């Protein structure tokens, strides 16, 4: 009897050690097998030694060793963990594993945002490094002295914003030729006045028959010659740089012009027309080259104006991309400029057109240059109490840009932001909103770039549905934690 109790204790100790090693979670699965093993061993020993079978029958709990492992749990439900579980139960468990409930607080913590599934065309693009540059022959305007003289007043400040017609410099004329031209013009105007008065007198006398009409005819010939000289001298003054208003002032007041004001010229592209939104184009004083009291000759530079109402984006593509750029320019496909603003923020400027492509490849860098027109706008326009105005532009020459040039167009595709798709191994998932929970959908990604992912329109995602476009990776981790498996730290990331 002592030997029997000793062997029974040994098997009990082994069964307890087995349960402790498996853990509390696994004990419920292995408990029936441990009971059957202990009962079977003890039964065989009892049959061999003629022991009492009552304890063994109690350990069997009414089950034979060959019976199935399925049993009722404490709640009276069928345990579906075994390989023999019904298919309907397994499918129900799979649906629950692919769905996730999140509270409003959890959604805000992960920064979750939703977007609508829409079917439409997609443009495959290539990204080309670029830089904002000035337009050759348009952005920089050189203001030169039209006449020889001394600078008596400098109106603008360095960096100031000016408009067409605004005064820039006052000059005191010292050029001898200009002075002489004004004198001749003034003398001709006086002679013409004398002849016109004489003609008026002769017309009255001739009408009375006091003198012959030949004398009147000679005076009219003289008048015609003086008018020709007057027009020629007027054009000469205009060529010297005087405006029509200044020439008319000389003729009206009969005074020589001693000073001259240099003003901001009209807009370079289309003189007389205004800029965007009906506003006159703005110029910026980029470089002042003279000071008060300085003597300048005709043609000497006075200042340089910068016209940044429109700029160019100079793209530097690879030599092998020339054919793709030619196609985009021929099809008039619009380019999108991506400009970094304030650290990691990126600003997109869509709808830009390609102006022209270079006809050569740079021999040193082997870069193929092309140019895109970039409209600009004023961000800050501050006028000081003294009347000087300073402005800041949205885009500035020298800024680095990325150009997204379309090279291919696809129809009927589902395009989502890149953050809407999470990748786990060979699978790609999208989370679809379904009532108060989110369902994970396995999708096929046809193409992806740095901003977008193209999803195959195969019926997995229905148009009009709402999907998660931000915070998808956090939802994927939460679903893997819910399933009980450790999250993959590299899921959703490409290295």
C-alpha positions in Angstrom: 0.0 0.0 0.0 2.9 2.4 0.8 4.4 1.7 -2.6 1.1 2.4 -4.3 0.8 5.8 -2.5 4.4 6.7 -3.4 3.8 6.1 -7.1 0.6 8.0 -7.1 2.2 11.0 -5.4 5.0 10.9 -8.0 2.5 11.1 -10.9 0.6 13.9 -9.2 3.8 15.9 -8.8 4.6 15.4 -12.5 1.2 16.6 -13.5 1.4 19.8 -11.3 4.9 20.6 -12.7 3.5 20.3 -16.3 0.7 22.7 -15.5 3.0 25.3 -14.0 5.4 25.2 -16.9 2.6 25.8 -19.5 1.2 28.8 -17.6 -2.2 29.8 -16.6 -3.3 30.7 -20.2 -2.3 27.3 -21.7 -3.4 25.2 -18.7 -7.0 25.1 -19.8 -5.9 23.5 -23.1 -3.6 20.9 -21.6 -5.7 20.1 -18.5 -7.8 17.3 -20.2 -4.7 15.7 -21.6 -2.9 15.8 -18.3 -5.9 14.2 -16.6 -6.2 11.5 -19.2 -2.5 10.8 -19.0 -2.5 10.5 -15.2 -5.7 8.5 -15.2 -4.5 6.1 -17.9 -1.2 5.5 -16.2 -2.8 5.0 -12.9 -5.4 2.6 -14.4 -2.8 0.5 -16.1 -0.9 0.3 -12.8 -4.1 -0.6 -10.9 -4.9 -3.3 -13.4 -1.4 -4.7 -13.0 -1.5 -4.6 -9.2 -5.2 -5.2 -8.7 -5.8 -1.8 -7.2 -9.0 0.0 -6.7 -10.4 1.6 -9.9 -12.7 4.0 -8.1 -10.1 6.8 -8.1 -9.2 6.3 -11.7 -12.9 6.4 -12.7 -13.2 9.7 -10.8 -10.2 11.1 -12.6 -11.7 10.1 -16.0 -14.8 12.3 -15.2 -16.9 10.1 -17.5 -14.6 10.3 -20.6 -12.7 7.6 -22.2 -9.0 8.2 -23.3 -9.9 8.0 -27.0 -12.7 10.6 -26.9 -12.4 14.0 -28.6 -10.8 16.9 -26.8 -13.8 19.3 -27.3 -15.5 20.3 -24.0 -17.8 22.8 -22.6 -16.2 25.8 -20.9 -17.5 27.5 -17.7 -20.0 29.6 -19.6 -21.4 26.6 -21.4 -20.0 27.6 -24.9 -18.1 25.3 -27.2 -14.4 25.8 -27.1 -13.3 26.5 -30.7 -9.5 26.4 -30.2 -9.1 22.9 -31.4 -8.5 21.8 -35.0 -12.0 20.2 -35.1 -13.9 23.4 -34.5 -16.8 24.2 -36.9 -16.0 26.5 -39.9 -18.7 29.0 -38.9 -17.1 29.5 -35.5 -13.7 30.1 -37.1 -15.1 32.6 -39.6 -16.8 34.5 -36.8 -13.5 34.7 -34.9 -11.7 36.0 -38.1 -14.2 38.8 -38.6 -13.7 39.9 -35.0 -9.9 39.9 -35.4 -10.1 42.1 -38.5 -12.3 44.8 -36.8 -11.3 47.4 -34.2 -13.2 49.7 -32.0 -11.6 53.0 -31.0 -12.9 55.6 -28.6 -13.0 59.3 -29.5 -10.0 59.9 -27.2 -8.0 57.2 -28.8 -8.7 58.5 -32.3 -7.5 62.0 -31.3 -4.4 60.5 -29.6 -3.3 58.8 -32.9 -4.2 61.8 -35.0 -6.7 59.8 -37.0 -8.3 61.5 -40.1 -10.8 60.0 -42.6 -11.0 60.4 -46.4 -13.5 59.3 -49.0 -12.8 56.6 -51.5 -13.1 58.0 -55.0 -12.4 56.5 -58.5 -10.7 58.8 -61.0 -7.6 59.3 -63.2 -4.1 59.2 -61.8 -0.9 60.8 -63.2 2.3 59.0 -62.7 5.0 61.5 -62.2 8.8 61.8 -62.0 10.4 64.1 -59.4 13.0 66.5 -60.7 15.2 68.8 -58.5 14.8 72.4 -59.4 15.4 76.0 -58.2 13.5 79.3 -58.4 15.3 81.7 -60.7 14.6 85.1 -62.2 13.4 85.4 -65.8 16.2 86.5 -68.0 15.6 89.9 -69.5 12.4 90.4 -67.5 13.0 90.2 -63.8 15.9 92.7 -63.7 15.3 96.2 -65.0 18.3 98.6 -65.4 17.5 102.3 -65.0 20.1 104.5 -66.8 20.5 108.3 -66.9 18.8 109.6 -70.0 20.7 112.9 -69.9 24.0 114.2 -68.6 23.6 116.0 -65.3 24.1 116.1 -61.6 22.0 114.0 -59.2 20.1 116.4 -56.9 17.7 114.0 -55.2 17.5 110.2 -54.6 13.9 109.4 -53.7 13.8 105.6 -52.9 15.6 103.5 -50.3 17.5 100.3 -50.9 15.0 97.4 -50.9 11.9 99.7 -51.2 8.9 98.7 -53.3 8.0 101.1 -56.1 5.3 101.2 -58.8 5.5 102.4 -62.4 5.6 106.2 -62.7 6.9 106.8 -59.2 9.9 109.2 -59.1 13.4 107.8 -58.5 16.0 110.5 -59.1 16.1 114.2 -59.9 18.8 115.4 -62.3 20.0 119.0 -63.0 20.8 119.1 -66.7 24.3 120.1 -67.6 24.7 118.6 -71.1 25.5 121.3 -73.6 23.8 119.5 -76.5 20.5 119.2 -74.6 20.6 122.8 -73.6 21.2 123.9 -77.2 18.5 121.6 -78.4 16.0 123.2 -76.0 17.1 126.7 -77.2 16.7 125.9 -80.8 13.3 124.3 -80.1 12.2 127.4 -78.1 13.5 129.8 -80.9 11.6 127.9 -83.6 8.4 128.0 -81.5 8.8 131.8 -81.2 9.4 132.2 -85.0 6.4 130.1 -85.8 4.2 132.3 -83.6 5.4 135.4 -85.5 4.7 133.8 -88.9 1.2 132.7 -87.8 0.4 136.2 -86.6 1.7 137.7 -89.9 -0.4 135.3 -91.9 -3.5 136.2 -89.9 -2.9 140.0 -90.7 -2.2 139.3 -94.4 -5.4 137.3 -94.8 -7.4 140.4 -93.7 -5.5 142.8 -96.0 -5.6 140.5 -98.9 -9.4 140.1 -98.5 -9.7 143.9 -98.8 -7.5 143.9 -102.0 -4.8 146.0 -100.5 -1.9 143.6 -101.4 -1.5 140.8 -103.8 -2.1 137.2 -102.7 1.4 136.2 -103.6 2.7 137.7 -100.4 0.3 135.7 -98.3 1.2 132.5 -100.2 4.9 133.1 -99.4 4.2 133.4 -95.7 2.3 130.2 -95.7 5.2 128.4 -97.3 7.4 129.8 -94.6 5.0 128.6 -91.9 5.1 125.1 -93.3 8.9 125.0 -93.2 9.0 126.2 -89.6 6.4 123.6 -88.6 8.7 120.9 -90.1 11.7 122.2 -88.2 9.6 122.4 -85.0 8.5 118.7 -85.3 12.1 117.6 -85.9 13.4 119.5 -82.9 10.6 118.1 -80.8 11.6 114.5 -81.8 15.2 115.3 -81.0 14.3 116.3 -77.5 12.3 113.1 -77.0 15.3 111.1 -78.2 17.4 112.9 -75.6 15.1 111.4 -72.9 12.6 114.1 -72.3 9.0 113.1 -72.0 6.2 114.5 -74.2 4.8 116.4 -71.2 8.1 118.0 -70.6 8.5 119.1 -74.2 5.0 120.5 -74.2 5.8 122.4 -71.1 8.8 124.0 -72.8 6.6 125.0 -75.7 3.8 126.3 -73.5 5.8 128.2 -70.9 8.6 129.2 -73.2 11.2 128.2 -70.5 14.1 125.9 -70.8 14.0 122.7 -68.7 16.8 122.9 -66.1 15.9 119.7 -64.2 14.8 116.2 -65.1 13.0 113.5 -63.0 13.8 109.9 -63.7 10.7 107.7 -62.9 10.0 104.0 -62.6 9.4 102.6 -66.1 6.3 100.7 -67.2 6.0 97.0 -66.7 8.5 95.2 -68.8 6.3 92.4 -70.3 3.3 94.4 -71.5 3.7 98.2 -71.0 0.5 100.0 -70.1 -1.1 96.8 -68.7 -1.6 95.9 -65.0 -0.5 92.8 -63.2 -2.5 90.1 -61.6 -6.0 90.8 -60.2 -6.0 94.3 -61.8 -3.1 95.5 -59.7 -0.1 97.3 -61.0 3.1 95.3 -60.9 5.5 96.1 -58.1 9.2 96.7 -58.5 11.9 96.4 -55.7 15.0 98.6 -55.5 17.6 95.9 -55.7 20.7 98.1 -56.1 21.2 101.9 -55.8 24.3 102.9 -57.8 24.4 106.7 -57.3 24.4 109.3 -54.5 23.3 112.9 -54.3 25.7 115.3 -55.9 27.2 112.7 -58.3 27.7 113.7 -61.9 26.4 111.2 -64.4 26.6 110.9 -68.1 23.8 109.8 -70.4 23.6 106.0 -70.2 25.2 105.6 -66.8 23.3 103.2 -64.6 21.3 104.7 -61.7 19.7 101.7 -60.1 18.5 98.1 -60.7 14.9 97.2 -60.2 13.6 93.7 -59.6 10.3 92.5 -61.0 9.3 89.4 -59.1 5.6 89.3 -60.1 6.5 86.2 -62.2 9.5 83.9 -61.8 10.9 80.7 -63.4 11.6 77.3 -61.9 14.7 75.8 -63.5 14.4 72.0 -63.5 17.6 69.9 -63.8 16.5 66.5 -65.2 18.6 63.6 -66.3 19.6 63.3 -69.9 17.5 60.1 -70.3 14.4 62.0 -69.1 14.4 64.3 -72.1 11.9 62.2 -74.1 9.5 62.2 -71.1 9.7 65.9 -70.7 9.2 66.5 -74.5 6.0 64.4 -74.2 4.7 66.3 -71.2 5.4 69.7 -72.9 3.7 68.5 -76.2 0.6 67.3 -74.3 0.6 70.5 -72.2 0.5 68.4 -69.0 0.6 70.6 -65.9 3.5 70.4 -63.5 3.3 70.6 -59.7 6.0 72.4 -57.7 6.7 71.3 -54.1 8.5 73.9 -52.1 9.7 73.5 -48.5 8.3 76.1 -46.2 9.4 76.4 -42.6 11.3 73.2 -41.9 9.4 70.0 -42.8 6.3 71.8 -44.1 5.8 71.4 -47.9 3.7 73.6 -50.0 2.3 72.4 -53.4 1.8 74.7 -56.3 -0.2 72.8 -59.0 -1.2 73.7 -62.5 2.2 75.1 -63.7 3.0 75.0 -67.4 6.4 74.2 -69.0 7.7 77.3 -70.8 10.5 75.7 -72.8 13.1 73.0 -72.8 16.8 73.6 -73.3 18.3 72.6 -76.7 21.5 71.2 -75.2 22.7 69.2 -72.2 25.2 70.8 -69.9 28.6 69.2 -70.7 29.9 69.1 -67.1 26.9 68.1 -65.0 25.1 66.3 -67.9 21.8 68.0 -66.7 19.0 68.7 -69.0 17.4 72.0 -68.2 13.8 73.1 -68.6 11.8 76.0 -67.3 8.4 76.3 -65.7 6.6 79.6 -65.1 5.8 80.4 -61.4 3.3 83.2 -60.6 4.2 85.1 -57.4 2.3 87.0 -54.9 3.0 89.5 -52.1 2.7 88.2 -48.6 3.6 91.4 -46.7 3.1 95.0 -47.9 4.1 97.5 -45.1 4.1 101.3 -45.6 6.1 103.3 -43.1 5.0 106.7 -41.7 7.5 108.4 -44.0 5.9 107.0 -47.1 8.4 104.3 -47.9 6.9 100.9 -48.6 8.5 97.5 -48.2 7.1 94.1 -49.4 7.9 90.4 -49.1 7.2 87.9 -51.8 5.9 84.3 -51.4 8.7 82.9 -53.7 12.2 84.1 -53.9 15.0 83.3 -56.4 17.4 80.7 -55.0 14.7 78.6 -53.3 15.0 74.8 -53.8 12.0 73.1 -55.4 10.9 69.7 -56.5 9.0 69.5 -59.7 6.5 66.6 -60.2 6.3 66.2 -64.0 3.5 63.9 -65.3 4.8 61.2 -67.6 1.8 58.8 -67.8 -1.9 58.9 -67.1 -4.1 56.0 -65.8 -7.9 55.9 -65.7 -10.3 54.5 -63.1 -8.0 54.1 -60.2 -8.5 54.6 -56.4 -5.9 57.1 -55.2 -5.3 57.5 -51.5 -2.7 59.4 -49.5 0.4 57.3 -48.8 -0.4 57.3 -45.0 -3.7 55.5 -45.7 -1.9 52.2 -46.5 0.1 50.2 -44.0 2.3 47.4 -45.2 2.9 44.2 -43.2 5.3 41.9 -45.0 3.7 41.1 -48.4 0.3 42.4 -47.4 -1.0 45.9 -47.6 -4.0 47.0 -45.6 -6.5 49.9 -45.5 -8.9 50.5 -42.6 -12.5 51.2 -43.6 -15.0 52.8 -41.4 -18.0 50.6 -40.8 -20.4 52.1 -38.3 -18.7 52.5 -34.9 -15.7 50.3 -35.8 -13.0 50.0 -38.4 -12.5 47.0 -40.6 -9.1 46.0 -42.0 -9.1 45.4 -45.7 -6.3 43.7 -47.6 -5.8 45.7 -50.9 -3.5 45.4 -53.9 -1.2 48.4 -54.4 -0.4 49.0 -58.1 1.9 52.0 -57.6 3.1 54.3 -54.9 5.2 57.5 -54.7 6.2 59.8 -52.0 2.7 61.2 -51.6 0.1 58.8 -53.0 -0.8 55.1 -53.3 -2.8 53.7 -56.2 -5.2 51.0 -55.2 -6.6 48.5 -57.7 -10.3 49.0 -58.4 -11.2 45.4 -57.9 -14.2 45.8 -55.6 -12.2 45.5 -52.3 -13.0 49.2 -51.6 -16.3 50.6 -52.6 -16.4 54.2 -53.9 -18.0 56.5 -51.3 -16.7 54.6 -48.3 -14.6 56.4 -45.6 -11.2 55.1 -44.9 -8.5 56.1 -42.4 -5.8 58.3 -44.1 -3.8 59.3 -41.0 -3.0 57.2 -38.0 -3.2 53.9 -39.9 0.0 52.4 -38.5 -1.2 53.0 -34.9 -4.5 51.2 -35.7 -2.5 48.3 -37.2 -0.4 48.0 -34.0 -3.6 48.1 -31.9 -5.1 45.3 -34.0 -2.0 43.1 -33.7 -2.0 43.7 -29.9 -5.6 42.7 -29.8 -4.9 39.5 -31.6 -2.3 38.6 -29.0 0.8 38.6 -31.2 3.8 40.9 -30.7 3.7 43.9 -33.1 6.3 44.0 -35.9 8.4 47.2 -35.4 9.1 47.3 -39.1 5.5 46.9 -40.3 4.4 49.7 -42.6 8.0 50.9 -43.1 10.3 50.3 -46.0 14.1 50.2 -45.4 
